[in-house]
Amino acid sequence: MARLSTIPFFKEPGIELGPFETRCHWRRFDENEVLVDFDDISTDVYFIAAGEVRILNRTQSGKEVILGEMRGGAFFGELAALDGVGRSANVTALTRGEVCVVPAAVFRQMIFASEAIADRLFRLLAKRVRELNTRLMEHALLDLRHRLYAELLRLSVPRTGGSGAGERVVSPPPYHHVLAARIGCRREQVTREFTVMASDGLVDRTRGALVIRRPDLLEARVAEALREDS
């Protein structure tokens, strides 16, 4: 059964995918299963067909920082496939799911054989570099409060069906310890900031979502903080 064509990254590749099918394999994973760990020597690329995973990095002191989550349609592990260096992050499953595992040699052959696939990879890598640069700038210039504002805006989407125009939501509502791991602080600090934000009418927790009442104000505060420190 041809399944590579069901992966968004390989859609309309401009090459015949058939010869690569038997050189890749599919595997299911369980919740909390570690798919890739720090310093693993494997160089396979993982394409998520279903489920959700979390990507963690670790400082020299052992502190873990959440880089983000990935869902069906995304992939990870491409850096090890490109340069052969050991894994720089941990990838752990948040849910049950399935991945297509593509060996590094196969991944490289497909990239070099298809201009369309190579273009997608270049654009994706450029996007990730820009995102990392943004987060690096925030960590270097912003205090805890404004880093939290920026992260909430990044995680949120426009609210539909709500009474307030311009509101955004994060659904499901993020755990405070997860937000703390994202922005490099302690859970208690995030909890205190949420108390202040709620009392100021900036956020509201509803069933199944965190509502950002004034995203325009949060955006303005982040922009102002960046201007002051630049």
C-alpha positions in Angstrom: 0.0 0.0 0.0 1.4 3.4 -1.0 1.4 5.7 2.0 4.2 8.2 1.5 1.9 10.3 -0.8 -0.5 10.7 2.2 2.3 12.8 4.0 1.8 16.5 3.3 5.6 17.0 2.8 5.6 14.5 0.0 2.5 15.8 -1.8 3.2 16.2 -5.6 6.9 15.7 -5.2 7.7 15.6 -8.9 9.3 12.1 -8.5 8.0 8.6 -8.2 7.6 7.7 -4.6 7.2 4.0 -5.1 10.9 3.0 -5.0 11.1 4.7 -1.5 8.1 3.0 0.0 9.8 -0.2 1.0 12.8 1.6 2.5 10.6 3.4 5.0 8.6 1.9 7.8 5.6 2.9 9.9 5.3 2.5 13.6 2.7 3.3 16.2 3.6 5.0 19.5 1.9 5.3 22.9 1.4 8.2 25.2 4.6 9.2 27.1 6.7 7.1 24.8 10.1 8.7 24.0 10.6 8.7 20.3 14.0 10.5 20.2 16.2 11.3 23.1 19.2 13.6 23.7 22.4 12.4 22.1 20.8 9.4 20.3 23.0 8.4 17.4 20.1 7.6 15.1 19.6 9.9 12.1 16.1 8.9 10.9 13.4 11.5 10.1 10.0 11.0 11.7 6.9 12.2 9.9 3.8 12.3 12.2 0.8 10.7 10.6 -1.4 11.0 13.8 -0.9 12.1 17.4 1.0 14.8 19.1 4.5 15.0 20.5 6.5 17.6 22.6 10.0 18.7 21.8 12.3 19.5 24.8 15.8 20.8 25.0 18.1 20.6 28.0 20.6 23.1 29.4 24.0 22.1 30.7 22.6 22.3 34.3 19.9 19.8 33.4 17.0 22.2 33.2 14.5 21.3 30.4 13.0 23.9 28.1 10.0 23.1 26.0 10.6 24.2 22.4 7.1 23.3 21.2 4.6 20.6 20.2 4.0 18.9 16.8 0.9 17.2 15.4 0.0 15.2 12.3 1.6 16.6 9.2 4.7 17.8 10.9 8.1 16.1 11.1 11.3 16.1 13.2 14.8 14.7 13.1 15.8 16.3 9.8 18.9 18.0 11.2 20.5 14.7 12.2 19.7 13.3 8.8 21.4 16.3 7.1 24.6 16.6 9.2 24.8 13.2 11.0 25.3 14.9 14.4 23.6 13.2 17.5 20.2 14.4 18.6 20.0 17.8 20.3 16.5 17.4 21.7 14.1 14.9 23.3 10.8 14.1 21.6 8.1 12.5 23.8 4.6 11.5 22.8 1.7 13.4 24.4 -0.9 11.1 22.8 -1.0 7.8 21.0 -0.2 8.1 17.3 1.8 6.9 14.3 4.9 8.0 12.5 6.5 7.2 9.2 10.3 6.6 9.9 12.4 7.6 6.9 16.1 6.7 7.1 18.6 9.5 6.6 19.9 8.1 3.3 16.4 7.8 1.9 15.5 11.3 3.0 18.6 12.8 1.4 18.0 11.0 -1.9 14.4 12.3 -2.0 15.5 15.8 -1.4 18.2 15.8 -4.0 15.9 14.1 -6.5 13.0 16.5 -6.2 13.1 20.3 -6.5 9.6 20.6 -4.9 10.7 18.6 -1.8 14.0 20.5 -1.5 12.1 23.8 -1.7 9.7 22.8 1.1 12.6 21.8 3.3 14.5 25.0 2.7 11.4 27.1 3.5 10.6 25.0 6.6 14.2 25.4 7.9 14.1 29.1 7.3 10.9 29.4 9.2 12.2 27.5 12.1 15.4 29.7 12.2 13.2 32.8 12.2 11.1 31.4 15.0 14.1 30.5 17.1 15.6 34.0 16.5 12.4 35.5 17.8 12.4 33.5 20.9 16.1 34.1 21.5 15.4 37.9 21.2 12.6 37.6 23.7 14.7 35.7 26.2 17.5 38.2 25.9 15.5 41.4 26.1 12.2 40.7 27.8 11.4 40.1 31.5 9.2 37.3 32.7 6.0 39.1 32.3 6.5 40.1 28.7 7.9 36.7 27.8 4.7 35.2 29.1 2.6 37.7 27.1 4.6 36.8 23.9 4.2 33.0 24.5 0.4 33.3 25.1 0.0 35.3 21.9 2.1 32.7 20.0 0.0 29.8 21.4 -3.4 31.4 20.8 -5.8 31.5 17.8 -8.6 33.9 17.1 -11.8 33.2 19.1 -14.9 32.2 17.2 -18.4 32.5 18.5 -17.3 34.7 21.5 -18.9 37.9 22.5 -15.7 40.0 22.4 -14.3 41.1 19.1 -10.6 40.5 18.6 -10.3 38.0 21.5 -8.0 35.0 21.2 -8.0 31.6 22.9 -5.5 28.9 23.9 -7.3 25.6 23.9 -6.9 23.5 25.9 -5.7 25.9 28.6 -2.0 25.5 29.2 -0.7 24.2 32.5 1.4 26.7 34.4 4.4 24.4 34.7 4.4 23.9 30.9 4.3 27.7 30.3 7.2 28.0 32.8 9.2 25.5 30.9 8.5 27.4 27.7 9.7 30.8 28.9 12.4 29.8 31.3 11.0 30.4 34.8 9.3 28.7 37.7 5.6 27.6 37.8 5.0 29.8 40.8 6.0 32.9 38.8 3.6 32.1 36.0 0.8 31.6 38.6 1.4 35.0 40.1 1.4 36.6 36.6 -1.9 35.0 35.8 -3.4 36.3 39.0 -2.4 39.8 38.0 -3.6 39.4 34.4 -7.0 38.0 35.6 -7.5 40.9 38.0 -6.7 43.3 35.2 -9.3 41.7 32.9 -6.7 40.6 30.4 -7.4 36.8 30.6 -10.3 34.6 31.6 -10.4 30.9 32.0 -13.5 29.2 30.6 -14.4 25.6 30.1 -11.8 24.1 27.8 -10.0 27.3 27.0 -8.0 30.3 28.2 -9.5 33.5 26.7 -7.2 36.4 26.0 -9.5 39.4 26.3 -7.1 42.1 25.1 -4.5 40.5 22.8 -4.0 44.0 21.2 -2.9 45.3 24.6 -0.5 42.4 25.2 1.0 42.9 21.7 1.5 46.6 22.4 3.2 45.9 25.7 5.6 43.4 24.1 6.4 45.7 21.3 7.1 48.6 23.7 9.3 46.4 25.9 11.3 45.4 22.9 11.7 49.0 21.8 12.9 50.0 25.2 15.6 47.3 25.4 16.8 47.5 21.8 
